[in-house]
Amino acid sequence: MRLLTAHKVTIGTAMAGCLAFAVWGINEYRSSGALLPLVLAPAALVLCVLLGLYLRNFSRKHRRPAAPPRS
């Protein structure tokens, strides 16, 4: 596995973790009424969006050049 691929997988895993944390925060707020999970859930969603933008830019920056046509 190339290092670039490992980095993309790590970013994707972090995004999944952010989404899971946001869902947990909303469920925790609904069950206990505590305000901290309600504050942290949108922060996790913002972080997920930022990681997604970073992943998109990272992928664009590190694309392999197109192979020259064979004759």
Contact map, one row per residue, 1 for C-alpha under 8 A:
11101100000000000000000000000000000000000000000000000000000000000000000
11111100000000000000000000000000000000000000000000000000000000000000000
11111110000000000000000000000000000000000000000000000000000000000000000
01111111000000000000000000000000000000000000000000000000000001000000000
11111111100000000000000000000000000000000000000000000000000000000000000
11111111110000000000000000000000000000000000000000000000000000000000000
00111111111000000000000000000000000000000000000000000000000000000000000
00011111111100000000000000000000000000000000000000000010001000000000000
00001111111110000000000000000000000000000000000000000000000000000000000
00000111111111000000000000000000000000000000000000000000000000000000000
00000011111111100000000000000000000000000000000000100010000000000000000
00000001111111110000000000000000000000000000000000010010000000000000000
00000000111111111000000000000000000000000000000000000000000000000000000
00000000011111111100000000000000000000000000000100100000000000000000000
00000000001111111110000000000000000000000000001100110000000000000000000
00000000000111111111000000000000000000000000000100000000000000000000000
00000000000011111111100000000000000000000000000000000000000000000000000
00000000000001111111110000000000000000000001101100000000000000000000000
00000000000000111111111000000000000000000001100100000000000000000000000
00000000000000011111111100000000000000000000000000000000000000000000000
00000000000000001111111110000000000000001001000000000000000000000000000
00000000000000000111111111000000000000011101100000000000000000000000000
00000000000000000011111111100000000000001000000000000000000000000000000
00000000000000000001111111110000000000001000000000000000000000000000000
00000000000000000000111111111000000011011000000000000000000000000000000
00000000000000000000011111111100000011001000000000000000000000000000000
00000000000000000000001111111110000000000000000000000000000000000000000
00000000000000000000000111111111110010000000000000000000000000000000000
00000000000000000000000011111111111011000000000000000000000000000000000
00000000000000000000000001111111100000000000000000000000000000000000000
00000000000000000000000000111111100000000000000000000000000000000000000
00000000000000000000000000011111110000000000000000000000000000000000000
00000000000000000000000000011111111000000000000000000000000000000000000
00000000000000000000000000011001111111000000000000000000000000000000000
00000000000000000000000000001000111111100000000000000000000000000000000
00000000000000000000000000000000011111110000000000000000000000000000000
00000000000000000000000011011000011111111000000000000000000000000000000
00000000000000000000000011001000011111111100000000000000000000000000000
00000000000000000000000000000000001111111110000000000000000000000000000
00000000000000000000010010000000000111111111000000000000000000000000000
00000000000000000000111111000000000011111111100000000000000000000000000
00000000000000000000010000000000000001111111110000000000000000000000000
00000000000000000000000000000000000000111111111000000000000000000000000
00000000000000000110110000000000000000011111111100000000000000000000000
00000000000000000110010000000000000000001111111110000000000000000000000
00000000000000000000000000000000000000000111111111000000000000000000000
00000000000000100100000000000000000000000011111111100000000000000000000
00000000000001110110000000000000000000000001111111110000000000000000000
00000000000000000000000000000000000000000000111111111000000000000000000
00000000000000000000000000000000000000000000011111111100000000000000000
00000000001001100000000000000000000000000000001111111110000000000000000
00000000000100100000000000000000000000000000000111111111000000000000000
00000000000000000000000000000000000000000000000011111111100000000000000
00000000000000000000000000000000000000000000000001111111110000000000000
00000001001100000000000000000000000000000000000000111111111000000000000
00000000000000000000000000000000000000000000000000011111111100000000000
00000000000000000000000000000000000000000000000000001111111110000000000
00000000000000000000000000000000000000000000000000000111111111000000000
00000001000000000000000000000000000000000000000000000011111111100000000
00000000000000000000000000000000000000000000000000000001111111100000000
00000000000000000000000000000000000000000000000000000000111111100000000
00010000000000000000000000000000000000000000000000000000011111110000000
00000000000000000000000000000000000000000000000000000000001111111000000
00000000000000000000000000000000000000000000000000000000000001111100000
00000000000000000000000000000000000000000000000000000000000000111110000
00000000000000000000000000000000000000000000000000000000000000011111000
00000000000000000000000000000000000000000000000000000000000000001111100
00000000000000000000000000000000000000000000000000000000000000000111110
00000000000000000000000000000000000000000000000000000000000000000011111
00000000000000000000000000000000000000000000000000000000000000000001111
00000000000000000000000000000000000000000000000000000000000000000000111
